[in-house]
């Protein structure tokens, strides 16, 4: 194939997606440290793993696999699902979908961000629609099926978290300190204003999310927001991985257990320890899908380019050590 320089149209940056990826890595690191921290913390991790574990109806093997795979020994995929679940009366939609593909033998890690408006066949509804609607219609199972339908690669594992999880994590680590570039106000997830003053400011989870979401009042626009995102993410990492936070690790992990769902068992998490230590400082390969904005019945969609989908699929198959072939798109109309 022609290398892996695969591009997508410029989209509005989604801070929640960046939080999902970065905090997930920080969570893993905290858990790994905690596993060697002894006694009660080990018990807490075990209980949190039990609370968060939720097997898919299909069982432990994707229907696109000939046999079961393990995180420790096999090339696998992990689907990170960020859900906008802050409206109590609404099941929510998948605001962020990131497919992590890793190979423990070659030490390769690839990240594929799937645009939330991607138009694809949704098996649970038997029609084409936005991929982020798959969660509202079919929960985690429906989302996994839709991603497999789009890419024709197995989704072996998943991790689902909502906005509340990220707020709770920041709160549990004691908040973060950032430098506010100028005075501004921004509404939080419930529509209440948060007021920011120029200078150093300590933020809890609610304020941190508002801090990275503001764009229209920033004279640098998206570029200014990106700088605030980067500063916030670094502050999360510094605080989460600091020595002062380790005594709070049990509370952080308890929070994760109640706010995160996954089909990764504790034994599978343990299998990631050595792999994580080997790849934590390397750059991850970033794959993206080309496509175009279209409108159907007054709804905006992102129509993926079939050749680009095929190229991405084959690159994932290479990492997964699955034979390449052209994806057969489902032509059923919406």
N, C-alpha and C positions, 0 to 999 in steps of 0.2 A: 504494500500500500504506500501512499505518498506521504509518509511521515505523520505527524500528529498536530500540525498547526491548524487547528480547527477553530473558526471564529463564529461569533454570534453578533447580531445587531446590538448597538449600544442600548442598554436598558437602564431604567432608573435603579440606582443602587438600593439594595434592600438591607438595612442594618440588621434585621432579624436573621437573615441568612448568614451574615458574617458571625453573629453571635452564636448561632447554631454550630457552625464548624469549629470555631475557636474554643468555645466553652466546652464542647464535647471532648476536645483534646485535653483541655485542662482537667475536666472531670476524670478522664481516664488516668491522668498522671497522679491526681490526688488519691484515687483508688489504689493505684499501684503502691504509692508510698504507704498508704494506710494498711495494706496487707501485711507489711512488715512491722507495723507499729504496735502489734500485740493485743492480747486480751480482749477488752471490751470493744475496741475499734474493729477488730476482726469479726466479732459477733455482730456489730452494727452493719458492717459491709455485707455480711451473709444475710441478715434480715432485710436490708435494703434491696439486695439482689432478688430475694424471694418476692418482695412487694412489687418490684418493677417488672418481674418476669411475666410475659404473656405470650404463650405460644400461638402461632397462627393455626387456623382450622386445617390447613393442608398438612400439618405436622412439621417435622424438623427438616424436611427436604423439599426444595423447589421442584415443581413438576418439570422444569427444564434441565434438571440434573438426573444423571443415571444412578448416582449414589450420593449418600449424605457426605457433606464436607465439614471440616473443622477449622476453626480460626488458627489453631496452632500449626497445622501441617499443610493446609491446602490454600490455593488462591481462592479468594472469596469476595463477595460484595456485601456492603452494609449500606442500607438506605437510611439517611437521616431525614426525618420528617418534622418540620417546624409548623405547628398548628396555631392559627389565630383564634385561640379558644377563650379569649377574655370576655366574650359576651355569653353570659350564663344561659340565655335562652337559645343559643345557637350552637350546634355541634361544632361549627368551625370549618375552615378549609385549610388545605395544606399551603401555607404561605411560603414555605421553602422546602425544596426537594433537592438533596445532594446525594448522589450515589458515590460512595467510596469503594474503590476497587483496590485490593492489595494482594501481593504475592509474597509470602514469607521466604520463598527460596531466592527470588531475584531481588528482593527488597524494593520492589516497585510499588508506588502508591499513586493512584490517579483519582482526581476529584472531578465529577461532572455535575454542574449546576443545571437543573432542568427548569426552564422558564415556567412560571405558574400558569400562564395563559396558553401553554402549548396545546394545540388541538390534536387529539389522538383518540383512538378507540377506547372506550371505557367498558370493560367486560361486564361490570355489575349493572350497567344500564343498557348494554347492547347498542350503543350509538357513539358517535364522535362528539367530544366536547372538551372543555378545558380540563387539563390533567389535575388541577388543584380541586376540582369538584368531585374527584373520585373518593376523596376522604369523606365528604359530606354524605355521599351516596352509599359508600361501602366500607367506611372506616379504614383501619390499617390494612386489612386484607384487600379491600378494593383498590387502595393506593399502590400496594405491592403489585397487584395484577396489572394495573394500568402502566406502571413503569416497565414491567416485563413485556407487555404488549408493544410498547413504544420501541424498546431497544432490542428485544429478543435475546436478552441475556438473563440468567437467573438472578433473582434478588434473594440472597441466602439469609441475611439478617437485617433487622431494622432497629432503629432507635427513634422513638417519638417523644417530643417535648413541646410544651406550649409556652406562651409568653410568660405565664406565671412562674414557670420553672426558672427562667433566666432572672426574673426579679428576685425570686427567693434565693438563688445562688449568690447574687450580689449582696443581698441583705445578710446572708449567713456568713459571708467572709468579712463582714463589718463595713460594707460600702467601699467606694473607691474615691480617690482624689484626682481631680482633673483641673486643667487650666481653661477657664471660660474666656474666649477671645474678646467678647463684647456682651453688652446687656441684650437679652432677648427673652421672649416667652414662647412656650410650646405646650400644646395640649398633650396630656398623657393618654393612655389607651382607653380611659373612660371619659375623655373629653374635658377633664379638669386642667386648668392652666398650671404650668410649673414656671416660675420666674428665675432666670439666671442672671447673676451679676458678674461683671468682668473681674477676672482674677482667679485665684485658687478657690476651689469649692468642693466640699465633700458631698457625694451623691449616694443615695440609697438606690435600690433597684428601679423603682418607679421613675425617679429623676434621671437615672442613667439612660433608660430607654428613650425618654423625651429628649435628652441631650443629643443623642446621635440621630434622631429622626428629623430634627429641624433642618430645613433647606432654604425656604423662601426668604427668610430674613438675613441669610448669610450673603455678604457681598461677593463671595467666591463661589456661590452656588454649590453644585455637586462636589467640586474640588474641596471647598471648605468643609462640607459634611464628611468627605472621605478622611480628612485630617482628624476630625473629631472622632470618627469611628476608630481610626488607628490608635489614637491616644487612649480611648476608652478600653479597647481590647488589651492594650499593653498594661493598663492599670489593673484590669481584671486578672491577667496572668501574674503580674507582680504580687498582687495581694493574695490570690488563690494559692500560689506556690511559695509564699513566704513562710519562714519558720513560725511566725506568730499565728498563722492560720492553722497549722497542723493540729494544735490542741482542739480546734473547732471542727476537725475533719469529720467526727462522728455526726455532728449536727448537719453539716453540708451533705453528707451521704444519706442521712435520714430524709432530708429534703428531696434529694434525688429520687429516693425510693418511692415517694408519694407523688412525684410530679413527672416521672419519666416511665415510659413503657418500652420494653425491648424483649426480643426472643433470644438474647445472648445470655446464656447461663453463667453462673459464677465460675465454673470450671473453664468455660470458654474465655472469660475475661482474664483468668489467670494465665491462659495460654498466650495472651497478647503481651505479657510483661517483657519478655526478651525482645520480641519484635519491636515494641515501642522504643525500647532503649537504643536499638540499632538504627532507627529511622527518624528519631525525634528532631534531629538537627538538619535533615536533608530537605530539599525543595520537593514539593509534591507536583506531579504533572497535572495540569489543569486542562480539561477537555470541555468544549462548548459546541453547541449545535447551531448551524446556520439556518436561517429562515426569514420569513417576512411577516409584517403585520397585515392582517386582513380583517374584513368585517362581514359577518353573516347574520342576517336578521337583526341588525342594530347591535350586535355583540362583537366586541373586539377579540380576536384570537391571534396567537402566534403560530403560523403555519410552518412546521419544520421542513427543511429541504431534505428530500429522500436520500440523495447522494451523501449528504452530510450525516444523516442518521446512520446510514450504512457504514460510513467511514468510522464514526464514533463506536458503533457496535463492534466492528471488526478489531478496533484497537483494544476495546475492553476484552474481547475474546482472546486476543493475543496475550494480555496480562493474565487472564484466567486460564490460559492453556487449553482453550476450547477451539476447535476448527472454525475458521472464518467462512462465512457465506453471506450472500446478500439478503438483507431483511425483506421479508414479504409483508408489505404494508396491508393492513386490513382496509378494504375499500368501501366498507359499509358507510353509508352517509348518515348524517345526524337527522 
